[in-house]
Amino acid sequence: MTSPPFPPGTRLAAYLRDSGGNEQDLSLERQRLEISAWAAANELIITSSDWFEDAARSGTTTAGRDRFLDMIATIQKPIAGVVTWEFARLSRQYDDILYHVADLRRRGFAVHSIVDNIPDTLEGRLFESFLAYKSAKYSQDLGKAVKSGFRRSIEVGHTYPNRMAPVGYKKEFCQVGTYRDGRPRLAGRLVPDPDTAPLVQAVFEARANGRTYNEIHHDFPIVTHSVSLHRILLNPIYTGILHFGGQDYPGFCDPLVSAETWTAAQAVNQRRAGRFGYDHPRALRSGFALTGLLFCSHCGAPMNGRSAPDRKVDLYVCREARVGLHATCHAPGIPRAELEQLVFRAITDTALDPAALAPLLQEAEVNLQERSETHQSQVKRLRRGLQETSRQVRLIMAAICDAGHSRLLLDELQRLEAAQSGQQLALANAEASSPAATAITPGELEKALAVLKDKLRGTPADRATVLRGIVVEVRAERIGGSPIRHRKGAIVGTVQLRLPLLDDEHIANITLGE
């Protein structure tokens, strides 16, 4: 131990930390005993209130290290400094340790490590910097080694790297080898939980059908809060794919959700992403028909409905123009009735006009056969690839049964099984994306468009359904006129429409105000 830079009778604060686990070299008890013995031998004082301990806390961050932060914030005279077992106890993050040690010294407190023989000189500061680098490098290398070990366990034994299994699965432990002392090496693999797996499947089905988090949580309360469903619905583990360390592992476990359901659920998530998503529940409940579809031509920000102070007219107002003195956009509000009338007219005259759609439908029918043939060719190719991989898997398994296993055979079997899972997912996705276009007669076209027109003039719910099926985006602004008298000025902009009964490639751009 080093000699202290403090005279006898000096009062100190002590900081102790360990990272948790069953194999800690320096437990809190040992650190306390060593520091207490050192203080007694040098006639230094550490009162019961001056011990600061963080148990089972990582040194790579100060988050969660409440006692360390308390010490930094509350330490004051007559305490002369801080003593710790080693500098690595303070932090294993390079910038953190240098910052906090410099802060303590700037405020007049010495910092002393018992086992690190560092003189209180300029050269000693240089050595401290090297120790900080060494500690941070150790933490970084340890993290890489642990992650590498996890990857190996995942690839060889399908070991799930996290402590808790995802909702819908449970861990099933099996032996995958032995330690050097003969003890069995166990791996926790994911298997469907018969109690919760059906609930997870129901959650994905409900989301794929467009239901909200609150509705799903009410019927299938598999998590504490409805917002927690977001993490479940984005986790690829439910398709059998583990994402770990920036890498995907297809075929890691049995999927709970089909590729078709997963794709449909992600489409709903994407449409409702963010507060201003066009299919967000708030937008759907809004009494303003264009909420979630309308953007400001002036700055590009979303526009939302707002009742004017005089209550004589409702407006669509740019989000960036609603923040008073801090507004970044000064575009005036647009009268709701006038803008909605212009948009509805653009839809009726273009997207719901049989004469405009008939030539496009004929063109789509001509291309349908070609797209169907291309799709069938792709499906056949994927099936052949899957059959070949499955044949190789059977051959490897037969070889293992006949002659016993070897490392090369097991590695090749593992590679083929992963490839097989990926091919199965690709085939399922291809089969689910089959061209769905069908021939339609002129009479059927007029009848379908008439139904859409009626819904556009119907209830707010029916109108919202038609708008979100046809309108991609509306951009508009009011030009000229008085900023106070809202009815003055011309409304200009564009409407981007997805033509009904056709695929998403058929988009029409209509100019407003002409």
Secondary structure as GFF3:
##gff-version 3
##sequence-region A 1 514
A	DSSP	beta_strand	12	17	.	.	.	ID=ss1
A	DSSP	alpha_helix	28	41	.	.	.	ID=ss2
A	DSSP	three_ten_helix	48	50	.	.	.	ID=ss3
A	DSSP	beta_strand	51	54	.	.	.	ID=ss4
A	DSSP	alpha_helix	66	74	.	.	.	ID=ss5
A	DSSP	beta_strand	81	84	.	.	.	ID=ss6
A	DSSP	alpha_helix	87	90	.	.	.	ID=ss7
A	DSSP	alpha_helix	94	106	.	.	.	ID=ss8
A	DSSP	beta_strand	110	113	.	.	.	ID=ss9
A	DSSP	alpha_helix	122	157	.	.	.	ID=ss10
A	DSSP	beta_strand	169	178	.	.	.	ID=ss11
A	DSSP	beta_strand	184	192	.	.	.	ID=ss12
A	DSSP	alpha_helix	197	208	.	.	.	ID=ss13
A	DSSP	alpha_helix	213	219	.	.	.	ID=ss14
A	DSSP	three_ten_helix	226	228	.	.	.	ID=ss15
A	DSSP	alpha_helix	229	234	.	.	.	ID=ss16
A	DSSP	three_ten_helix	236	239	.	.	.	ID=ss17
A	DSSP	beta_strand	242	244	.	.	.	ID=ss18
A	DSSP	beta_strand	247	249	.	.	.	ID=ss19
A	DSSP	alpha_helix	259	271	.	.	.	ID=ss20
A	DSSP	alpha_helix	281	285	.	.	.	ID=ss21
A	DSSP	beta_strand	294	296	.	.	.	ID=ss22
A	DSSP	beta_strand	303	307	.	.	.	ID=ss23
A	DSSP	beta_strand	314	318	.	.	.	ID=ss24
A	DSSP	three_ten_helix	319	321	.	.	.	ID=ss25
A	DSSP	three_ten_helix	324	326	.	.	.	ID=ss26
A	DSSP	beta_strand	334	335	.	.	.	ID=ss27
A	DSSP	alpha_helix	336	346	.	.	.	ID=ss28
A	DSSP	pi_helix	347	351	.	.	.	ID=ss29
A	DSSP	alpha_helix	354	403	.	.	.	ID=ss30
A	DSSP	alpha_helix	407	432	.	.	.	ID=ss31
A	DSSP	alpha_helix	442	456	.	.	.	ID=ss32
A	DSSP	alpha_helix	460	470	.	.	.	ID=ss33
A	DSSP	beta_strand	471	479	.	.	.	ID=ss34
A	DSSP	beta_strand	490	498	.	.	.	ID=ss35
A	DSSP	beta_strand	507	512	.	.	.	ID=ss36
###
